[in-house]
Amino acid sequence: MPSLTRFLIVLAVIGLVLFGLVYALGTYVRPATRPMSVDVPLTRLGR
């Protein structure tokens, strides 16, 4: 039983670290934005 407890604790710690990384990336990293325009030919609109 102690090995199962240790395994579950290790999984929980790894999960918390991954959650922290995803949270930090979502909170502190801002993507670089730039204007974008795409010309769509009329033939692709079904005319």
N, C-alpha and C positions, 0 to 999 in steps of 0.2 A: 504493500500500500504506500509506503513512503516514496517509491519510485514513481508511482502514478501522480502523487501530489507534486513532486518535483517537476515532472513532465508538464503538468497543467500550469504550474507557476511559470515555467520557462515559456510556454506558449502565451500566457497572459502578458509577460514582459515583452516578448517580441511583438505581440499585437499592439501594446501601448506605444512602443517605439515607432512602429509603422504609422499608427494613428497620429502621433506627434509630428512625424515627418510630413504627412499629408496636410495636417493642419497648418504647419509652418509654411509649406509651399503655397497653400491657398491664401494665407494671411499676408505674408511678407513679400512674395514675389509678384511683381506686376508685369504683365506681358507688354512688349513693345507694340504699339498700334500705329498703323499708317493708313492713309486713305487708299481705297481700292476701287477700281471701276473695271467692268468687264463688258465688252461689246458682244451682244448676242445677235447673230444674223437672223433676218426675218424668216428664212427657210426653216430654222429650228423651232419657230413658234407655231408652225403648222399652216402657214400661209403660202 
